């Protein structure tokens, strides 16, 4: 079983304090450094595994960094704390990004990332709540996270708890109808303790979302289902934090985070083939050089 | 040769298991505030009216949206509640199969799926509304316990057990009226077959609506000089392997009877065990891989030979084959 990593936990707590107390430029710099560190670890993790979904990992990593460094009320030392905020990565194929973020929050040692997708590793290609502390539900098939998030939000309300629920969705997976069943239920119930974040990188496995099965007008869709919607640059940490901190309107919230698939590595950015292509040794070296020159 | 079938078929009071289900669920909810019901606009068909009146906040009706319903249940389970997910069995299992697999079973959460009106309970509404594939589908999913109560006593017992189980469960809650078959004072034990009739010639393994018919079949068979053992295999998964091993080694053949397709359900489960551990001749009774014609439930059960006489005839065939 994966155990808490004390060194990472201390580093994560210091980052949380800094983000909470520092002035905006310092805060932005700290989050940028944390996200770029995660980017390099994601590249190394996928390179070691020889498998993974690097494009989506790099588009979602800033969202995950912000949530874990500044938003989610979680405690890696008590991963099962009943009143914790619930975080669900509906786009479970970006497990490497989640695992990296969890490891950098102290949930388990980053060294475990070298076993990603290796035989008998707890770090399966899609997250498993029974093996990885911090994972709430086993995702992988698309369109599963939001219904579970709706249930978690109803549970929080029934329990009289102030805990919140955050679900990160891929944009391509919004083509799954189950999301809209859940969106309708959340809107109907005015689940103001639920936030959905759409990693809007505009690419899916085979092509652009808009060429495959059009999502736009996406904000309008969510609004029409009764959600409060904000659109931000999904790589601008302060903008993301501002969106998460927006005053509630008594409705579920959707943050459409406009992102770039493969963000941070020039030759991967906005390229459909980097959905799950694995970088060669030379490409990985070039990517790491770009991320940590 | 054995003699013709001459025994009488008993008749008596019959029960819609949804009544016992609703009463027991309310009793559990009174005693345990973790109990919530989740449904898909099925308050009426799941007989949840009483629950809704008594626990309005704890009935979560997501509307006609089965995938959402099962996902919501997983979220509730992760939030400290024990959801009893109630919907017509064909839609609950067929529409939300991947959610059952990933969100409940693979995630290993404590949730209880209550498939209402399973088998061919919806009769002439037709095969879209029949749930004869559910046992095959759900039996294939790791970690999921599958229970088919045969009468009101088993329905109550299975619900109580499921609340304490701390894992995912599928319960089939019958609507087609059945006689009481469980002897007084006998508790529901998961994974344990209930021997309702002793016998050493052949064994009838049945579940749900077919259990009372199997008991009647044993009476018919005794009139023909065949002593049939009847096992109520309410837990389709995990099977009572000890009872099956004893049946396969002490009797001379096994007939299985279920209100489900013979492809992958109870009979297939029994055959998988028997063929590997104690091969013995078998007959599998159920729906033989076809979509049912139009007709009410009794007509359809008769049509497919899922009657006391049909079971007895199959058992007689095994007994005769042995003696030939």
Contacts between the chains, C-beta under 8 A, distances in Angstrom:
chain1	res1	chain2	res2	distance
A	82	B	80	6.0
A	86	B	75	7.7
A	86	B	78	6.8
A	86	B	79	7.4
A	128	B	106	7.6
A	129	B	107	5.6
A	129	B	108	7.8
A	130	B	107	7.4
A	130	B	108	5.5
A	136	B	78	5.7
A	137	B	74	5.9
A	137	B	75	7.6
A	137	B	78	6.6
A	137	B	103	6.2
A	137	B	107	5.2
A	137	B	109	8.0
A	138	B	102	5.6
A	138	B	103	7.3
A	138	B	106	4.8
A	138	B	107	4.4
A	139	B	102	7.3
A	140	B	102	6.7
A	141	B	98	5.4
A	141	B	102	5.5
A	143	B	67	7.4
A	144	B	71	6.1
A	144	B	98	7.6
A	144	B	99	6.6
A	144	B	102	5.9
A	144	B	103	5.9
A	146	B	71	7.4
A	147	B	67	6.4
A	147	B	68	4.5
A	147	B	69	7.9
A	147	B	70	7.3
A	147	B	71	2.4
A	147	B	72	5.6
A	147	B	74	7.6
A	147	B	75	7.2
A	147	B	99	7.1
A	147	B	103	7.6
A	148	B	71	4.7
A	148	B	72	7.4
A	148	B	74	4.7
A	148	B	75	4.3
A	148	B	78	7.3
A	148	B	103	5.8
A	149	B	75	6.2
A	150	B	68	6.9
A	150	B	71	7.1
A	150	B	72	5.3
A	150	B	75	6.2
A	151	B	38	8.0
A	151	B	71	6.2
A	151	B	72	3.6
A	151	B	73	6.1
A	151	B	74	5.9
A	151	B	75	2.2
A	151	B	76	4.5
A	151	B	77	7.7
A	151	B	78	7.5
A	151	B	79	7.1
A	151	B	83	7.7
A	152	B	75	3.7
A	152	B	76	7.5
A	152	B	78	5.8
A	152	B	79	5.2
A	153	B	75	7.2
A	154	B	60	6.0
A	154	B	72	6.6
A	154	B	75	7.0
A	154	B	76	6.3
A	154	B	79	7.7
A	155	B	75	6.1
A	155	B	76	4.7
A	155	B	78	7.2
A	155	B	79	2.4
A	155	B	80	6.3
A	155	B	81	5.6
A	156	B	79	6.1
A	158	B	36	7.1
A	158	B	57	6.6
A	158	B	58	7.2
A	158	B	76	7.9
A	158	B	79	7.6
A	158	B	81	6.8
A	159	B	79	6.5
A	159	B	80	6.1
A	159	B	81	8.0
A	165	B	75	7.8
A	177	B	67	7.5
A	178	B	67	4.0
A	178	B	68	6.3
A	178	B	71	6.9
A	178	B	99	7.6
A	181	B	62	7.5
A	181	B	63	7.9
A	181	B	65	3.8
A	181	B	67	5.8
A	181	B	68	3.7
A	182	B	65	7.9
A	182	B	68	4.9
A	182	B	71	6.6
A	182	B	72	7.6
A	184	B	63	7.3
A	184	B	65	7.4
A	185	B	62	5.0
A	185	B	63	6.8
A	185	B	65	6.8
A	185	B	68	5.6
A	185	B	72	7.1
A	188	B	63	7.7
